[in-house]
Amino acid sequence: MMMKQRLFVAVSAAALLAEMPAQAREADAAEASGEIVVTAQKRVQNLQDVPISISVVGGEELQEQGAASLTDYGGYVPGMQVSNSGTPGQARITLRGVAPLSAAQTVGIYLDEAPVGSSSIYNRGGNFALDLLPYDIERVEVLKGPQGTLYGASSIGGLLKYVTVPPSMTDFRVRAGVEGFDIKNAGGFGWGAQAMVSVPLIRDKLAVSGSFAWRSSPGWVDSTNDAGLTDQNDYEQRGGRVAVLWQPTPQLSVKLSGIWQSIDSDGNGIYAADLAGVRVGNRHSNKNFVPEPYSFDLDYYAGTIDYDFGGATLTSATTYSKTRSNQTQDTTFVYGVLFPLLTGGTVPAGISPFSIDLRTKKWTQEVRLASPGCGRFEWMIGGFYTDEKGGNAQIVRSYDMNGNTIPALDPLATAGLPTTYKEYAVFGNGTVRFTDRFEMTAGLRWARNKQNFRQISSGAILPTANNPGKSAESVLTYSVSPQFRLSDGGMIYARVASGYRPGGPNVVLPQVPPTVDADTLTNYEVGVKADFADRMVSVDVALFYMDWKDIQVARSFGGVTGQANGGKAASKGVEGSFVLRPVPGLSLTATGAYTDATLSEDVPDITGRDGDRLPAVPKFSGALRADYQFELGGGRAGSLGAGIRHASSRLSRVEGDPLAARAKPYTSVDLNASIAFDEHWTVRVYARNLLDNKGEMTRSIVADGLNRPSYMQISPLQPRTIGAALDMSF
């Protein structure tokens, strides 16, 4: 099952990748006793002792169910919504109704010990979420609500963290697999291959692991305006990783790792429809005149050192990451239709592709000192620093309908937005146990960032400029969580926590403020976590109210998009999961969320009115799963799984915007089965969206340069996908 509670969560990579040996022993003992172990507060704890709403998706579960990207499993996480443009990496994530109303992210992304992606408001972190292949993932952890105290900026909605598989210090392990799959309407078959090896070079002292995965997915989207653009959203995704774990003494642990990932897509998985919502052509076609390729590359290097002094443990985590993404969009219906207006009628409408090149280089360093995880009082103090350089290069071209450049208009616009971002922070967290049943956890974080920015622009529709800008701000975040234990298997908790998303320098234009401020969010939450009848029944439910202030929004200033702070919003609701294990091997899971996310006052910058629903947020989403594992005899074991995931309609913009469109609800049925032979060979089959539901992740109205509606774009639920795989492990 997707929300598999038997897996232990780690919101700090230290627990598995380079955890202090003392805590690693505590975790092993706890897991052996049947407890669910987490490190959400950067220390080993039982899940029922942590006053945070947490969901876990296991890496093995992703493989069993044929899930290859965030959109495949996001629907099984309560309160989480993921939409993309048909390929991994072009994704937007929403948690608890906190939708990105600008291009900056509202959900933090962590890869093991450090944040990944840009902190700058101009590098579009909200549009390009990290989407790793699942083969080398131990699990994906999702924390709901702001996590600013321990995890810093840009996690006002929550945090998503990839935890990778650690090297084994005791066993030589080899895993490999091949996979084939078919997507309805696709022009060919898809395939995947992967391999991983883990070698204990010195038993209990030194281990190394390496992995590589390659996935090729066929396209199924055509174009009504270019007969040569068929099956144009095919893509290839490749990923590799090397990790070294060294534990020379029981007190010292050192972990080094490198991760490389690339995505190359020939086009977007977008359908076009007329303004009445009728899909064009064969009902799985776009209207683009030119190809819309997308590529993404990640290089990530990390080093973590833990030393246990006995009375406290010191952790140092250093990372360096480099990302680059290139995206081309056909904006013919936005800018190409304006060519006659721009030239006084001398040039007819033409073709206008828009390309954007985003680059980020980022260093992070965290040092923290933590007391042992026992006793009446636990404490942690630490510091964090990041140094980031970002680039955002954009160009809009001008071609006639035959593909020839138009000298009078080409390029229509060029823009460069280089940025630097530096942040340093100090934080502390503590827990006081007043009695065996009642305790209080509190945390505080102070952060300051400094940014430099330059606006470079030219072209027929942009002013010629080369203007610098800068900003600096300090932000204080906090969390307070009283907890009352009902029994050894349950607790009631309350949580008040705050988070922020950095502001920054603004575009340089008359009447435009020179900077945009950070927006802040405060979360008020009450939750219950409980296991009953020797874990036959597990319940995890949270009620929340989130107060969002100084919302960052994108605003047009004379044809140039800049940033502004606009008003308030609130998100309130309930989310949770229920797990029933009636007999050994069988798990029945229900997850769901009701979210009411609306503006709390008028926000003219985004044509929003008090009470308008926020975009990208369904009022209801939920899922049901049944998973059964059983013995077949003769050294064979089998598994069966079935799931249904549903999301109600979502808006593309705030409800009062005349250009807001409403995506159709979707309900997807997923199946999977496997047979394992002698614990070494496994045959898997799966089906995703078995009934080929025609639901939509997003629906938006494309407007031309004069803000006149032109047509609709639809990001569909992936058509029925059926696959089979063979896995080997020794």
Residue pairs with C-beta under 8 A, 6 or more apart in sequence:
1 61
1 579
1 587
1 589
1 625
1 626
1 627
1 641
1 643
2 57
2 61
2 65
2 73
2 76
2 77
2 589
2 591
2 623
2 625
2 643
3 55
3 56
3 57
3 76
3 77
3 78
3 577
3 579
3 589
3 591
3 625
4 56
4 57
4 58
4 61
4 587
5 36
5 47
5 56
5 538
5 579
6 36
7 56
7 58
7 139
8 15
8 27
8 30
8 31
8 36
8 37
8 38
8 47
8 56
9 36
9 37
9 38
9 39
9 40
9 47
9 54
9 56
9 139
9 141
10 16
10 38
10 39
10 138
10 139
10 141
10 161
10 163
11 38
11 39
11 40
11 41
11 42
11 54
11 110
11 141
11 143
11 151
11 159
11 161
12 39
12 40
12 42
12 43
12 113
13 110
13 112
13 113
13 161
13 163
13 164
13 302
13 304
13 317
14 20
14 23
14 39
14 42
14 113
14 304
14 306
14 315
14 317
15 23
15 24
15 27
15 37
15 39
15 44
15 163
16 138
16 163
16 166
17 112
17 113
17 163
17 164
17 166
17 243
17 245
17 255
17 257
17 304
18 113
18 245
18 253
18 254
18 255
18 304
18 305
18 306
19 27
19 39
19 44
19 253
19 306
20 253
20 306
20 307
20 308
20 313
20 315
21 247
21 250
21 251
21 252
21 253
21 306
21 308
22 250
22 308
22 313
22 372
23 39
23 43
23 44
23 313
23 373
24 253
26 44
26 373
27 37
27 44
30 37
30 44
30 46
31 37
34 535
35 46
35 47
36 46
36 47
36 48
37 44
37 45
37 46
37 47
38 44
38 45
38 46
38 47
38 50
38 54
39 45
40 50
40 52
40 54
40 141
40 143
41 50
41 52
41 150
41 380
41 429
41 431
41 441
42 150
42 368
42 370
42 380
42 429
43 370
43 373
43 378
43 380
44 373
45 373
47 54
47 529
48 489
48 490
48 491
48 529
48 530
48 531
49 483
49 485
49 491
51 441
51 481
51 482
51 483
51 491
51 493
51 494
51 495
51 527
52 143
52 144
52 145
52 481
52 495
53 143
53 144
53 145
53 525
53 527
53 540
53 542
53 544
53 575
54 141
54 142
54 143
54 144
55 77
55 78
55 80
55 141
55 142
55 144
55 577
55 591
56 139
56 140
56 141
56 142
57 73
57 76
57 77
57 139
57 140
57 141
57 142
58 138
58 139
59 134
59 135
59 136
59 137
59 138
59 139
59 140
59 165
61 67
62 68
62 72
62 73
62 134
62 137
62 140
63 134
63 135
63 177
63 684
63 725
63 727
64 639
64 641
64 672
64 674
64 684
64 686
65 72
65 73
65 641
65 643
65 670
65 672
65 686
65 688
66 72
66 181
66 670
66 672
66 684
66 686
66 687
66 688
66 721
66 723
66 725
67 73
67 134
67 688
68 88
68 133
68 134
68 192
68 215
68 217
69 84
69 88
69 91
69 131
70 82
70 84
70 88
70 91
70 93
70 129
70 131
71 82
71 83
71 84
71 91
71 697
71 718
72 688
72 718
73 140
74 80
74 81
74 82
74 93
75 82
75 621
75 623
75 645
75 646
75 647
75 668
76 591
76 623
76 625
76 643
76 645
77 142
77 591
78 144
78 575
78 576
78 577
78 591
78 592
78 593
78 621
78 622
79 95
79 96
79 97
79 144
79 573
79 575
79 593
79 595
79 621
80 93
80 94
80 95
80 142
81 93
81 94
81 95
81 616
81 617
81 618
81 621
81 647
81 650
82 91
82 92
82 93
82 94
82 129
82 697
83 91
83 92
83 616
83 650
83 697
83 698
83 715
84 90
84 91
84 92
84 131
84 269
84 697
84 715
85 268
85 269
85 270
85 294
85 715
86 221
86 233
86 265
86 267
86 268
86 269
86 270
86 715
87 233
87 235
87 263
87 265
87 268
87 269
87 294
88 131
88 235
88 237
88 263
89 128
89 129
89 130
89 131
89 263
89 294
89 296
89 325
90 127
90 128
90 268
90 294
90 327
91 128
91 129
91 131
92 100
92 126
92 127
92 129
92 616
93 105
93 106
93 107
93 129
93 157
93 160
94 100
94 106
94 107
94 157
94 616
94 617
95 106
95 107
95 142
95 144
95 145
95 157
95 158
95 160
96 144
96 145
96 157
96 158
96 523
96 544
96 546
96 571
96 573
96 575
96 593
96 595
96 597
97 157
97 546
97 571
97 573
97 595
97 596
97 597
97 614
97 617
98 106
98 107
98 156
98 157
98 158
98 521
98 546
98 548
98 571
98 597
99 106
99 597
99 614
99 615
99 616
99 617
100 106
100 126
100 127
100 616
101 551
101 552
101 553
101 554
101 566
101 606
101 614
101 615
101 654
102 121
102 126
102 552
102 553
102 554
102 563
103 121
103 122
103 124
103 125
103 126
103 127
103 554
104 120
104 121
104 124
104 125
104 126
104 154
104 501
104 502
104 552
105 117
105 125
105 126
105 129
105 154
105 501
106 126
106 154
106 156
106 157
106 501
107 129
107 154
107 155
107 157
107 158
107 159
107 160
108 115
108 147
108 151
108 152
108 153
108 154
108 155
108 158
108 159
108 160
109 115
109 116
109 117
109 125
109 129
109 130
109 159
109 160
109 161
110 116
110 151
110 159
110 160
110 161
110 162
111 130
111 132
111 161
111 162
111 164
111 259
111 300
111 302
111 321
112 161
112 162
112 163
112 164
112 257
112 302
112 304
113 302
113 304
113 317
113 319
113 366
114 302
114 317
114 319
114 321
114 364
114 366
115 151
115 152
115 153
115 154
115 364
115 386
116 130
116 298
116 300
116 321
116 323
116 362
117 123
117 125
117 128
117 129
117 130
117 323
117 360
118 124
118 125
118 323
118 358
118 360
118 362
118 388
118 390
118 421
119 125
119 153
119 154
119 386
119 388
119 421
119 423
119 449
119 502
120 388
120 390
120 419
120 421
120 451
120 502
120 504
121 502
121 503
121 504
121 516
121 552
121 563
122 390
122 392
122 417
122 419
122 453
122 504
123 358
123 360
123 390
123 391
123 392
123 419
124 356
124 358
124 392
125 154
128 296
128 325
128 358
129 160
130 162
130 298
131 263
132 162
132 239
132 261
133 194
133 213
133 215
133 237
133 239
133 261
135 177
135 194
135 196
135 211
135 213
135 239
136 164
136 165
136 196
136 211
136 213
136 239
136 241
137 162
137 163
137 164
137 165
138 163
138 164
138 165
138 166
139 163
140 160
140 161
140 162
140 163
141 159
141 160
141 161
141 163
142 158
142 159
142 160
142 161
143 158
143 159
143 160
143 161
144 158
144 542
144 544
144 575
145 157
145 158
145 495
145 497
145 523
145 525
145 544
145 546
146 155
146 156
146 157
146 158
146 477
146 497
146 498
146 499
146 521
146 522
146 523
146 546
147 155
147 158
147 159
147 497
147 499
148 155
148 156
148 445
148 477
148 479
148 497
148 498
148 499
148 500
149 427
149 429
149 443
149 444
149 445
149 477
149 478
149 479
149 497
149 498
150 427
150 429
150 443
150 445
151 159
152 384
152 423
152 425
152 445
152 447
153 423
153 447
153 449
153 475
153 500
153 501
153 502
154 501
154 502
155 499
156 499
156 500
156 501
156 519
156 520
156 521
156 548
157 521
164 241
164 243
164 257
164 259
165 196
165 198
165 209
165 211
166 209
166 243
166 245
166 255
167 198
167 199
167 200
167 207
167 208
167 209
167 243
167 244
167 245
168 198
168 200
168 207
168 209
169 200
169 203
169 204
169 205
169 206
169 207
169 245
169 247
170 200
170 203
170 204
171 198
171 200
172 198
172 199
172 200
173 196
173 197
173 198
173 729
173 730
174 195
174 196
174 197
174 198
174 728
174 729
174 730
175 194
175 195
175 196
175 197
175 727
175 728
175 729
176 193
176 194
176 195
176 196
176 727
176 728
176 729
177 192
177 193
177 194
177 195
177 725
177 726
177 727
177 728
178 191
178 192
178 193
178 725
178 726
179 191
179 192
179 193
179 723
179 724
179 725
179 726
180 189
180 190
180 191
180 192
180 723
180 724
180 725
181 189
181 190
181 191
181 192
181 721
181 722
181 723
181 724
182 189
182 190
182 721
182 722
182 723
183 190
183 217
183 218
183 220
183 718
183 719
183 720
183 721
184 220
184 692
184 719
184 720
184 721
185 220
185 284
185 719
186 218
186 219
186 220
186 231
186 234
186 719
187 218
187 219
187 220
187 230
187 231
187 234
188 218
188 231
188 234
189 218
190 215
190 216
190 217
190 218
190 723
191 215
191 216
192 213
192 214
192 215
192 216
192 725
193 213
193 214
194 211
194 212
194 213
194 214
195 211
195 212
195 213
196 209
196 210
196 211
196 212
197 209
197 210
197 211
198 207
198 208
198 209
199 207
199 208
199 209
200 206
200 207
201 207
201 208
204 247
205 246
205 247
205 248
206 244
206 245
206 246
206 247
207 244
207 245
208 242
208 243
208 244
208 245
209 241
209 242
209 243
210 240
210 241
210 242
210 243
211 239
211 240
211 241
212 238
212 239
212 240
212 241
213 237
213 238
213 239
213 240
214 236
214 237
214 238
215 236
215 237
215 238
216 234
216 235
216 236
217 234
217 235
217 236
217 237
218 231
218 234
219 230
219 231
219 232
219 233
219 234
219 235
219 266
219 267
219 269
220 231
220 233
220 269
220 284
220 719
221 231
221 232
221 233
221 267
221 268
221 269
221 270
221 271
221 284
221 285
221 286
222 229
222 230
222 231
222 232
222 281
222 282
222 284
222 285
222 286
223 229
223 230
223 232
223 285
223 286
223 287
223 288
223 289
224 272
224 280
224 281
224 285
224 286
224 287
225 287
225 288
225 289
226 288
226 289
226 290
229 267
229 286
229 288
229 291
232 266
232 267
232 268
232 286
232 288
232 291
232 292
233 265
233 266
233 267
233 268
233 269
233 270
234 265
234 266
234 267
235 263
235 264
235 265
235 266
235 294
236 263
236 264
236 265
237 261
237 262
237 263
237 264
238 261
238 262
239 259
239 260
239 261
239 262
240 259
240 260
240 261
241 257
241 258
241 259
241 260
242 257
242 258
243 255
243 256
243 257
243 258
244 254
244 255
244 256
244 257
245 253
245 254
245 255
246 253
246 254
246 255
247 253
247 254
248 254
250 308
251 307
251 308
251 309
252 305
252 306
252 307
252 308
253 304
253 305
253 306
253 307
254 303
254 304
254 305
255 302
255 303
255 304
255 305
256 302
256 303
257 301
257 302
257 303
258 299
258 300
258 301
258 302
259 298
259 299
259 300
259 301
260 298
260 299
260 300
261 296
261 297
261 298
262 295
262 296
262 297
262 298
263 294
263 295
263 296
263 297
264 293
264 294
264 295
265 293
265 294
265 295
266 291
266 293
267 286
267 288
267 291
267 292
267 293
267 294
268 286
268 292
268 294
268 329
269 715
269 716
269 718
270 286
270 713
270 714
270 715
271 279
271 280
271 283
271 284
271 285
271 286
271 713
271 714
271 715
271 716
272 279
272 280
272 281
272 285
272 286
272 287
272 711
272 712
272 713
272 714
273 279
273 280
273 699
273 711
273 712
273 713
273 714
274 280
274 711
274 712
275 701
275 709
275 711
275 712
277 699
277 712
279 285
279 714
280 287
280 711
284 716
284 719
286 713
287 330
287 333
287 711
288 330
288 332
289 330
289 332
289 351
289 401
290 328
290 330
290 332
290 351
290 353
291 328
292 327
292 328
292 329
292 330
292 353
293 326
293 327
293 328
294 325
294 326
294 327
294 328
295 324
295 325
295 326
296 323
296 324
296 325
296 326
297 322
297 323
297 324
297 325
298 321
298 322
298 323
299 321
299 322
299 323
300 319
300 320
300 321
300 322
301 319
301 320
301 321
302 317
302 318
302 319
302 320
303 317
303 318
303 319
304 315
304 316
304 317
304 318
305 315
305 316
305 317
306 313
306 314
306 315
307 313
307 314
311 371
311 372
312 369
312 370
312 371
312 372
313 369
313 370
313 372
314 367
314 368
314 369
315 366
315 367
315 368
315 369
315 370
316 365
316 366
316 367
317 364
317 365
317 366
317 367
318 363
318 364
318 365
319 362
319 363
319 364
320 361
320 362
320 363
320 364
321 360
321 361
321 362
322 359
322 360
322 361
322 362
323 358
323 359
323 360
324 357
324 358
324 359
324 360
325 357
325 358
326 355
326 356
326 357
326 358
327 355
327 356
327 358
328 353
328 354
328 355
329 353
329 354
329 355
330 351
330 352
330 353
330 354
331 352
331 353
331 354
331 396
332 349
332 350
332 351
332 352
332 353
333 702
333 704
333 710
333 711
334 352
334 354
334 702
334 703
334 704
334 705
334 710
335 352
335 354
335 396
335 398
335 412
335 461
335 704
335 705
336 349
336 350
336 351
336 352
336 398
337 349
337 704
337 705
337 710
338 349
338 704
338 705
338 706
339 347
339 348
339 349
339 350
339 352
339 398
339 406
339 409
340 346
340 347
340 348
340 349
342 409
342 460
342 461
343 408
343 409
346 408
347 400
347 406
347 408
347 409
348 400
348 401
349 401
350 398
350 399
350 400
350 401
350 406
351 398
351 399
351 400
351 401
351 403
352 396
352 397
352 398
352 399
352 412
353 396
353 397
353 399
354 394
354 395
354 396
354 397
355 394
355 395
355 397
356 392
356 393
356 394
357 391
357 392
357 393
357 394
358 390
358 391
358 392
359 390
359 391
360 388
360 389
360 390
360 391
361 388
361 389
361 390
362 386
362 387
362 388
362 389
363 385
363 386
363 387
363 388
364 384
364 385
364 386
365 384
365 385
365 386
366 382
366 383
366 384
366 385
367 382
367 383
368 380
368 381
368 382
368 383
369 380
369 381
369 382
370 378
370 379
370 380
371 377
371 378
371 379
371 380
372 378
375 433
376 432
376 433
377 430
377 431
377 432
377 433
378 430
378 431
379 428
379 429
379 430
379 431
380 428
380 429
380 430
381 426
381 427
381 428
382 426
382 427
382 428
383 424
383 425
383 426
383 427
384 423
384 424
384 425
384 426
384 427
384 447
385 422
385 423
385 424
385 425
386 421
386 422
386 423
386 424
387 420
387 421
387 422
388 419
388 420
388 421
388 422
389 418
389 419
389 420
389 421
390 418
390 419
390 420
390 421
391 416
391 417
391 418
391 419
392 415
392 416
392 417
392 418
392 419
393 415
393 416
393 417
394 413
394 414
394 415
394 416
394 417
395 411
395 413
395 414
395 415
396 411
396 412
396 413
396 414
396 459
396 461
397 405
397 410
397 411
397 412
398 405
398 406
398 409
398 410
398 411
398 412
398 460
399 405
399 406
399 410
400 406
408 460
409 460
411 459
412 459
412 460
412 461
413 457
413 458
413 459
413 460
413 461
413 462
414 456
414 457
414 458
414 459
414 462
415 455
415 456
415 457
415 462
416 454
416 455
416 456
416 457
417 453
417 454
417 455
417 456
418 453
418 454
418 456
419 451
419 452
419 453
419 454
419 504
419 505
420 451
420 452
420 453
421 449
421 450
421 451
421 502
421 504
422 449
422 450
422 451
423 447
423 448
423 449
423 450
423 502
424 447
424 448
425 445
425 446
425 447
425 448
426 445
426 446
427 443
427 444
427 445
427 446
428 443
428 444
428 445
429 441
429 442
429 443
429 444
429 479
430 441
430 442
430 443
431 439
431 440
431 441
432 439
432 440
433 439
434 440
436 485
437 484
437 485
438 482
438 483
438 484
438 485
439 482
439 483
440 480
440 481
440 482
440 483
441 479
441 480
441 481
441 482
441 483
442 478
442 479
442 480
442 481
443 478
443 479
444 476
444 477
444 478
445 476
445 477
445 478
446 474
446 475
446 476
447 474
447 475
447 476
447 477
447 500
448 472
448 473
448 474
448 475
449 472
449 473
449 502
450 470
450 471
450 472
451 470
451 471
451 472
451 502
451 504
451 505
452 468
452 469
452 470
452 505
453 468
453 469
453 470
453 471
453 504
453 505
454 466
454 467
454 468
454 469
455 465
455 466
455 467
455 468
455 469
455 507
455 508
456 465
456 466
457 463
457 464
457 465
457 560
458 464
458 465
461 559
461 705
462 559
462 560
463 509
463 560
465 508
467 508
468 508
469 505
469 506
469 507
469 508
469 514
469 515
470 505
471 503
471 504
471 505
471 514
471 515
473 502
473 503
473 517
473 518
475 500
475 502
475 518
475 520
477 497
477 498
477 499
477 500
478 496
478 497
478 498
479 495
479 496
479 497
479 498
480 495
480 496
480 497
481 493
481 494
481 495
481 496
481 497
482 493
482 494
483 491
483 492
483 493
483 494
484 491
484 492
484 493
485 491
486 492
486 530
487 530
489 530
489 531
489 532
489 535
490 528
490 529
490 530
490 531
490 532
491 528
491 529
491 530
492 526
492 527
492 528
493 526
493 527
493 528
493 529
494 525
494 526
494 527
495 523
495 524
495 525
495 526
495 527
496 522
496 523
496 524
496 525
497 522
497 523
497 525
498 520
498 521
498 522
498 523
499 520
499 521
499 523
500 518
500 519
500 520
500 521
501 518
501 519
501 520
501 552
502 518
503 515
503 516
503 517
503 518
503 519
503 552
503 563
503 565
504 515
504 516
504 563
505 514
505 515
505 516
506 512
506 513
506 514
506 515
506 516
506 562
506 563
506 564
507 557
507 560
507 561
507 562
507 563
508 514
509 557
509 558
509 560
509 562
511 557
512 557
512 562
513 564
516 552
516 562
516 563
516 564
516 565
517 550
517 565
518 550
519 548
519 549
519 550
519 551
519 552
519 565
520 548
520 549
520 550
521 546
521 547
521 548
521 549
522 546
522 547
523 544
523 545
523 546
523 547
524 544
524 545
524 546
524 547
525 542
525 543
525 544
525 545
526 542
526 543
527 540
527 541
527 542
527 543
528 539
528 540
528 541
528 542
529 539
529 540
530 538
530 539
531 537
531 538
532 538
532 539
535 581
536 580
536 581
536 582
537 578
537 579
537 580
537 581
538 577
538 578
538 579
538 581
539 576
539 577
539 578
539 579
540 576
540 577
541 574
541 575
541 576
541 577
542 574
542 575
542 576
543 573
543 574
544 571
544 572
544 573
544 574
544 575
545 570
545 571
545 572
546 570
546 571
546 572
547 568
547 570
547 600
548 568
548 569
548 570
548 571
548 600
549 568
550 565
550 566
550 567
550 568
551 565
551 566
551 567
551 568
551 569
551 603
552 563
552 564
552 565
552 566
553 563
553 564
553 565
553 566
553 603
553 605
553 606
554 561
554 562
554 563
554 564
554 606
555 561
555 562
555 563
555 564
555 566
555 605
555 606
556 562
559 705
564 605
566 603
566 604
566 605
566 606
566 608
567 599
567 600
567 601
567 602
567 603
567 608
568 599
568 600
568 601
569 597
569 598
569 599
569 600
569 614
570 597
570 598
570 600
571 595
571 596
571 597
571 598
571 614
571 617
572 595
572 596
572 597
573 593
573 594
573 595
573 596
573 597
574 593
574 594
575 592
575 593
575 594
575 595
576 591
576 592
576 593
577 589
577 590
577 591
577 592
578 589
578 590
578 591
579 587
579 588
579 589
580 587
580 588
580 589
581 587
581 588
582 588
585 628
585 629
585 630
586 626
586 627
586 628
586 629
587 625
587 626
587 627
587 628
588 624
588 625
588 626
589 623
589 624
589 625
589 626
589 627
590 622
590 623
590 624
591 622
591 623
592 620
592 621
592 622
592 623
593 620
593 621
593 622
594 619
594 620
595 617
595 618
595 619
595 620
595 621
596 619
597 613
597 614
597 617
598 611
598 612
598 613
598 614
599 608
599 609
599 610
599 611
599 612
599 614
599 654
600 610
601 610
602 608
602 609
602 610
603 654
606 653
606 654
606 657
607 653
607 654
607 656
607 657
607 658
608 654
608 655
608 656
608 657
609 655
609 656
612 654
612 655
612 656
613 651
613 654
613 655
614 651
614 654
615 650
615 651
615 652
615 653
615 654
615 660
616 650
616 651
616 652
616 698
617 650
617 651
618 647
618 648
618 649
618 650
618 665
619 648
620 646
620 647
620 648
621 645
621 646
621 647
621 648
622 645
622 646
623 643
623 644
623 645
623 646
624 643
624 644
625 641
625 642
625 643
625 644
626 640
626 641
626 642
626 643
627 639
627 640
627 641
628 639
628 640
628 641
629 637
629 638
629 639
630 637
630 638
630 639
631 637
631 638
632 638
632 675
635 677
635 678
635 679
636 675
636 676
636 677
636 678
637 675
637 676
637 679
638 673
638 674
638 675
638 676
639 672
639 673
639 674
640 672
640 673
641 670
641 671
641 672
641 673
642 669
642 670
642 671
642 672
643 669
643 670
643 671
644 667
644 668
644 669
644 670
645 667
645 668
645 670
646 665
646 666
646 667
646 668
647 665
647 666
647 695
648 665
649 662
649 663
649 664
649 665
650 662
650 663
650 697
650 698
651 660
651 661
651 662
651 663
652 659
652 660
652 661
652 662
652 663
652 698
652 699
652 700
652 701
653 659
653 660
653 661
653 700
654 660
659 700
659 701
659 703
659 707
659 709
660 701
661 699
661 700
661 701
661 712
662 699
663 695
663 696
663 697
663 698
663 699
663 714
664 694
664 695
664 696
664 699
665 695
666 693
666 695
666 696
666 697
666 717
667 693
667 695
668 688
668 689
668 690
668 691
668 693
668 695
668 717
669 687
669 689
669 690
669 691
669 693
670 686
670 687
670 688
670 689
670 690
671 686
671 687
671 690
672 684
672 685
672 686
672 687
673 684
673 685
673 686
674 682
674 683
674 684
674 685
675 682
675 683
676 682
677 683
679 729
680 728
680 729
680 730
681 726
681 727
681 728
682 726
682 727
682 728
682 729
683 724
683 725
683 726
683 727
684 724
684 725
684 726
684 727
685 722
685 723
685 724
685 725
686 722
686 723
686 724
686 725
687 720
687 721
687 722
687 723
688 718
688 720
688 721
689 717
689 718
689 719
689 720
689 721
690 720
690 722
691 720
692 719
692 720
693 717
694 716
694 717
695 716
695 717
696 714
696 715
696 716
696 717
697 715
697 716
697 717
698 713
698 714
698 715
699 712
699 713
699 714
699 715
700 712
700 713
701 709
701 710
701 711
701 712
701 713
702 709
702 710
702 711
702 712
702 713
703 709
703 710
704 710
